[in-house]
Amino acid sequence: MYGHQSVRQLPDAYPQFFSRAEGCRLWDADGNEYVDLMCAYGPMLLGYRHPKVEAAAAEQAGRADTLTGPSEIMVQLAERFVGVIDAAAWALFCKNGTDATSAALAIARAATGRRKVLVAEGTYHGAAPWCTPFDTGIVEEARAHLVPFEYGDLESLEEAARRAGDDLAGVIVSPFKHDAVTDQTEPDPGFARGVRALCDEREAFLILDEVRAGFRLAFGGSWTAFGVEPDLAAWGKCLANGHALSALTGNERGRKAAQRVFLTGSFWFQAIPMAAALATLDELERQPPVPHLETLGRRLRAGWAAQAEEHGLAIRQTGPVQMPLLLFDDDAKLEKGYRWAAEAVERGAYVHAWHNMFLSAAHTEADVDRVLEATRPAFAAVAEQGARG
Ligand SMILES: Cc1ncc(COP(=O)(O)O)c(C=O)c1O
């Protein structure tokens, strides 16, 4: 249960329950304080309990949340969001990222009348039967029309498209490869343009899964800087800075199909998260966080590189610096990674051994230095363990 967010596979040093959070700080149920480098696995981009977001949520809570129909705030948010997302002509709102990625596949299939969707091997798109990483309890028919390809490899994408033939509905892809336990890649303009060209040639839908990376790389869309616009984009996690909200945006190609597909949920109209999202978008626009995240990310990466070197340890830090991932060389069983993480957690830095971490606008240089203080002895412990064999 609870997939990658379960603490079951993590070392005992990890707390299981939390009682409070503020900015980038977390307190566990025993009252221990941590600088949090997971940001709730992504949602917390402005920091926990951001005053403006929480004020907007509280104000809306005084009026209504779940109603017999949507509040007018849904229209305001849709208009605002479509104004912010370069490729979007419409938006629909749901709860989890999985709702949005699953809706995207349904809309691409409905719009094209085709079934096959190309999916990069190992990429996480959620926990519905078609995409959950493990197949316990899943019938293989749920994945019958998915064709795998290797992320970043246009030849492999072409080959998958050949296999899909004239039944190709779309390609779903994340802005960069951010799979757990493996090195991340940097966003790649050549790959992005190649995916777009293939979809154009075959009149298939390009679905960009922005659930994890969205807003952490850029404001309007992670591939916009490359001149690549998706047909559909799935958003979630930090859209409402921790309030439960996800979204799917699309261009005109998908509008009619989106109107025809049966998509709904009892809590999808909740107005509080939508008020929180409006405030989040205002704040992201008022003070774009990416430069700050990059500055902190570079400081953290340099610090970890120096500490690893100091202790003679070979590590790899990959992907955009604002979504750090640190893996040790020769550590297939993650023994070094887990030791490092456990030692850091015990010293008040909540890091992860195999999932990318997240920086937020609420982290400061002092917080990064606090993390580095905790990780120096953690690297020393890994080195000592290695020396003992
Ligand atoms: C890239 C990506 N897509 C989809 C999802 C699913 O989102 P949710 O957990 O909100 O269903 C996640 C969650 O981690 C994700 O990282």
The ligand as an ORCA input file, in Angstrom:
! r2SCAN-3c Opt
* xyz 0 1
  C       5.131     12.271    -13.128
  C       3.963     11.868    -12.292
  N       2.794     11.625    -12.884
  C       1.700     11.267    -12.187
  C       1.772     11.119    -10.828
  C       0.555     10.702    -10.069
  O       0.105     11.732     -9.264
  P      -0.805     11.414     -7.991
  O       0.058     10.711     -6.990
  O      -1.253     12.748     -7.526
  O      -1.915     10.561     -8.479
  C       2.978     11.361    -10.152
  C       3.078     11.208     -8.707
  O       4.123     11.065     -8.121
  C       4.104     11.745    -10.912
  O       5.292     11.972    -10.317
*
